[in-house]
Amino acid sequence: MFYTYILFSKKDGKFYTGYSSDLKGRFEEHSKGKVKSTKDRLPLSLVYYEACLDERDARHRERYLKTHHGKLFLRNRLKSYLTGLGSV
């Protein structure tokens, strides 16, 4: 299985989108500051993920979620979570 995932930075209020075959391990790397793109944005929360059978599908979904339409989809999908955050 491959996972497309969304992290939320409690520091800057922004999202990070990625994919991995080891969701738990990858999230731990992010949380420990071992990932260059998120190390200055700690703490992070895993707020969403999707499972894919194929790596190519996970990469494709990651690219989509980074587009304008993908971000609109996520905002709608995470509406109740985002409402609890206040200003996001």
C-alpha positions in Angstrom: 0.0 0.0 0.0 1.0 3.6 -0.6 -0.4 6.5 1.3 -1.0 10.1 0.3 -1.1 12.2 3.4 -1.7 15.7 4.7 0.1 17.2 7.6 -1.0 20.4 9.4 1.7 22.6 10.9 0.5 24.1 14.2 3.3 26.6 13.9 2.4 28.3 10.7 -1.1 27.0 10.1 -0.3 25.5 6.7 -0.6 22.1 5.2 2.1 19.7 3.8 1.2 17.0 1.3 3.3 13.9 0.7 3.2 10.2 -0.1 4.9 7.2 1.3 4.7 3.4 1.5 5.2 3.6 5.3 2.8 6.2 6.7 3.6 5.7 10.3 7.4 5.8 9.8 7.2 8.8 7.5 5.1 10.7 10.0 7.6 9.9 12.7 10.4 11.3 10.5 8.4 14.5 10.0 7.6 14.7 13.8 11.3 14.3 14.8 12.4 17.1 12.4 14.2 14.7 10.0 12.5 16.0 6.9 14.0 19.1 5.5 10.8 20.6 4.1 8.9 20.4 7.5 11.6 20.5 10.2 11.1 24.3 10.8 7.3 23.8 10.9 6.9 21.6 14.0 4.7 20.5 15.6 2.8 18.7 12.9 -0.5 16.8 13.0 -1.5 14.1 10.5 -5.0 15.3 9.5 -5.8 13.2 6.4 -4.6 10.3 4.4 -5.7 8.1 1.5 -4.5 4.5 0.8 -3.6 3.5 -2.8 -2.7 0.1 -4.1 -0.1 1.5 -6.6 2.7 4.1 -6.1 1.9 5.8 -9.3 -1.7 6.4 -8.1 -0.4 7.8 -4.8 2.0 10.2 -6.6 -0.8 11.3 -8.9 -3.2 11.9 -6.0 -0.4 13.9 -4.2 0.0 16.1 -7.3 -3.8 16.6 -7.5 -4.1 17.6 -3.9 -1.4 20.3 -4.4 -3.5 22.0 -7.1 -6.1 24.7 -6.6 -9.0 22.1 -7.1 -7.2 19.7 -4.8 -6.9 22.3 -2.0 -10.6 23.1 -2.4 -11.4 19.4 -2.1 -9.3 19.2 1.1 -10.9 22.3 2.6 -14.3 20.8 2.1 -13.3 17.4 3.3 -11.6 18.8 6.4 -14.3 21.5 7.1 -15.2 20.3 10.6 -11.5 19.9 11.6 -10.6 23.4 10.2 -13.6 25.0 11.9 -12.2 23.9 15.2 -8.9 25.6 14.4 -10.4 29.0 14.2 -8.4 31.3 11.8 -7.3 28.7 9.3 
